[in-house]
Amino acid sequence: MRHRVVIIGAGFGGIRVARGLQGADVDVTLVDAHNFHTFQPLLYQVATAGLDTDDIAYPIRGIFRRSPVAVRVARVTAIDIEQRIVSTDRGEPLAYDTLVVAAGTVSHDFGIDGVAEHALPLKSVSDAVAIRNHLLDRFESAAIDGMQPGRLDVVICGGGPTGVEMAGGLRELYDRVLEHDYPELPVAEARITVVEMDDQVLPGFADHLRDRAAATLRHRSVDVVTGVAVGQVDAGVVELDDGRRLAADTVVWAAGVRAAPVAELLGIELGRQGRIVVGPDLSVPGHPELFAIGDIAIDPDHPLPQVAQPAIQGGRHVAAQIRRRLDGRDTEPFEYTDKGSMATIGRNEAVTEFPNGWTLAGRFGWLAWLGLHLVYLMGFRNRLNVLVNWAWNYLTYDRASRLLAPSDDD
């Protein structure tokens, strides 16, 4: 019987594992709740009408069209690590010899009152479309019923790369597009606020880049509130720990994540944020047949940032370790190569930090950001579509994807 590998999650890590096993003497099954891979770094552009969903999502079966990888679109409902069986809500249970968990993360509200009910997360394509629909609906309501306090205002909870990029994209959407679409509304008076509990936005970046990002946001009329946490979220208002209340009909939650619920199905002790604890080779201690990679995994001795590169490199590493075991060799420890960090604050402005300490900012940082995201985007058609959309947006200040997408009830 051929060695059976089941991979849970078709994100950056899961895709790299499956690709790395092509040509090996194994049967690979890739399981995901959706039939597409999502390029998460550009979700905010869908939310701000710069791109459409099919620009950043690519069919999984298309990725493996010329590969023997089996794809199952289903949700994992149970994992028996003793019997080595994965159960899903569609199809027969999947038996495995090696299991790779690469299911990523979901939004985490840290138990803060009202976040689940009144804030909008940004972790999936459906989240991005929900934010875009909500924003456009606020404008349509204001155009019909008149302005109310906070009707067009937005509070973004979290000043990491997602929050900063979302704020920059929203400001451009408001100033360059919606102000002309709705001349009867005082769009210029709408407030966009970023709230970050750290003393500055973009924690983890060099201090001068953090200062530049904050200064750029403020220059572009984005309010930046730092050094204070969100205490509570109610309908139309965000209350901060220091007592301040920010009126806003739209609250975007970009403040934190936790491991996807599939981690709890393993029945093992988990680390912080519910992440799967792994050893140096990315396998679970005591279960050498079980690997975890990307955001859902954590090595307590060498914690890695929850960004794309650890998942990509981890996926390649795990594929190589499976091959080594098939050859009767011992596994090797994972060595992560830091390729730097970057965040864009909108047109002609981004900050980039390389592992050797070099930094880029402004137009050069922005061009580096554009190029890197095009390189890692899945599929030639998607790359071409995104490039054309970016060029069109840059030259015309237009956002062609500002459509109120119909919901399932429409």
Secondary structure, 3 states (H helix, E strand, C coil): CCEEEEEECCCHHHHHHHHHCCCCCEEEEEEECCCEEECHHHHHHHHCCCCCHHHHEEEHHHHCCCCCCEEEECCEEEEECCCCEEEECCCCCEECCEEEECCCEEECCCCCCCHHHHCEECCCHHHHHHHHHHHHHHHHHHHHHCCCCCCCCEEEECCCHHHHHHHHHHHHHHHHHHHHHCCCCCHHHCCEEEEECCCCCCCCCCHHHHHHHHHHHHHCCEEEEECCCEEEEECCEEEECCCCEEECCEEEECCCEEECHHHHHHCCCECHHHCEECCCCCEECCEEEEEECHHHEECCCCCCCCCHHHHHHHHHHHHHHHHHHHCCCCCCCCCCCCCCEEEEEECCEEEEECCCCCEEEHHHHHHHHHHHHHHHCCCHHHHHHHHHHHHHHHHHCCCCCCCCCCCCCC
